[in-house]
Amino acid sequence: MINLSLLTPEIIVLITALIVLILDLLPWRGRKVLLATVGVLGTVGALLITMGQWDLREEAFYGMVAIDNFSVYFKALFLIICTLTILLSINYITRGGIDLGEYYSLVLLATFGYMFMASGTDLITIFLALEILSLAVYILAGFMRHSPKSNESAFKYFLLGAFSSAFLLYGIANIYGVVGNTNLKDIAQYLSQEAALKNPLFLAGMGLLLVGFGFKVAIVPFHMWTPDVYEGSPTTVTAFMAVGTKAASFAAFLRVFFYTLEPLKGQWVPVLWLLAAVTIIFGNTVAIYQKNIKRMLAYSAIAHAGYILVAMVAGNDLGSSSILYYLLVYSLMNLGAFGVVIIVEKKEEENLTISDYRGLAYKHPMLSAAMSLFLLSLAGIPPTGGFVGKFYIFSAAVSGGYVGLAIIGVLGSAIALYYYLRIIVYMYMYDPEKEFLDGPVPFFSAAALVITAIGTILLGITPARILELAHYSISYLGH
Amino acid sequence: MVPLHYYLLVSAMLFILGTLGVLTRRNALVVLMSIELMMNGVNLSFIAYSRYLGNMEGHVYTLLSISVAAAEVAIGLAILIALYRNKPTINIDDFNIMKF
């Protein structure tokens, strides 16, 4: 069955993206705010419909797309990310001189790709979704086309992104050759035979898939594009891809490896164990040496991918639901932290080094309080959502019997505390030397910060409900 | 009929040659072409598997992957042109504003 009506949220996002493109042709000076408003309305509408799809458990397009609680959870997350990104962008792209209508359109198109990453139940659907989102984000990364840094980051992202897609596609080809199909259900059925578990061609395909996903979620040793791309892209785009692309790739990664390739656990868990350990140690250590705050947050994003891998290795119920929980918290706190960077940043790359933040608390107490909250949450200090997320992940690892990995994770977070706290020290312990903003904090950016801050705190003090939701989302997967 | 593994061998060779090209060549356009070579290696194995298994899906996947590759190249070249306007070089070693 095609069941097109089940895809209403995706279609709304797509149509909104096209409407934004058309509205940009209006000969009216104030149209940019209109574009953002239409974008936000479209995503919020799609969000409401997505929430209505809870507990539906249907399939569309002959089993290539699933509308299960897992995909609904992730789609809601992506739509929230999209809304917050648009809110943060309104002022920033005007200041940066890149307030073209295509910007919002591309953000919406990338969100469209994200949504199919979470709901695709066929390797080809996942590949196409990955390409849709990647192509949109490549352009966004190079959106400041007069800045050599932005060009360079777009090109690096493009080269390594296309390179990794080729690996992913080769993995799909090998799995197709062995199974005769690329539907996840058929693959799972194929793997239920004993002999299938030792097929070298299938194992090679699985390895190539791992490389492809590894590039997209930025785990060491496939991370080398991350710092450069995050540093060079417009900061709103950095925030968008640090959160959205990572969550979307993890959604597909989780669906393919955790559920479909579950019988091959013995093969991929040791690999992921090693990758998780290396990612956590490398990301956190190198972040210490960074002077540019975007680069530092890039390495911190790499480290966070490592924490999520820990939960994947743990492989139990708590592990899988903690991944969903952690991705939600991570999205909110990271968007918040980038939001402050976006507000403080000035044209010509000013205010982007960590020492530029000295004395921010004396000029803008609310802004630095919010930044401190997000950084403490990223570091995993109670009572923030980041603490609860890390707590669940590490307890999943311990109860799954991976005590060593949990210890590495905790040590990594201890290192991370140093570079997060350094910014707080700069903000509170030094006297201000200059004015930070040219005017008051822009309204829409402030609104986005308030939403993320409330979310971060709420997830920290009342985590049970969301964890239950995450657990429920994942419990029907693969049945 | 030529046996399947001949095709797979050729496709693996194309893929590896493409990978080596991406890793070793310094001309951005040649790197782009090497990525195309990788994709085409994959396409060849899709087609070979499809013929061998006797189902049509592989053909469809190849069409999808060719169109994706075309879109990718369009964007890649556009980015390269934007880059070239700011800095007239296509040697990827010169794209080094951001470093560790």
Interface residues (C-beta under 8 A of the other chain):
Chain A: I124 F127 L128 E131 L135 Y138 I139 G142 R145 H146 S147 P148 K149 N151 E152 S153 A154 F155 K156 F158 L159 A162 F163 S165 A166 L169 Y170 I172 A173 N174 Y176 G177 G180 N181 T182 P227 D228 E231 G232 V286
Chain B: L8 F15 G18 V22 A28 V31 L32 I35 M38 M39 G41 V42 S45 F46 A48 Y49 Y52 L53 N55 E57 G58 Y61 L64 S65 V68 A71 E72 I75 G76 A78 I79 L80 A82 L83 N86 K87 I92 F95 I97 M98 F100
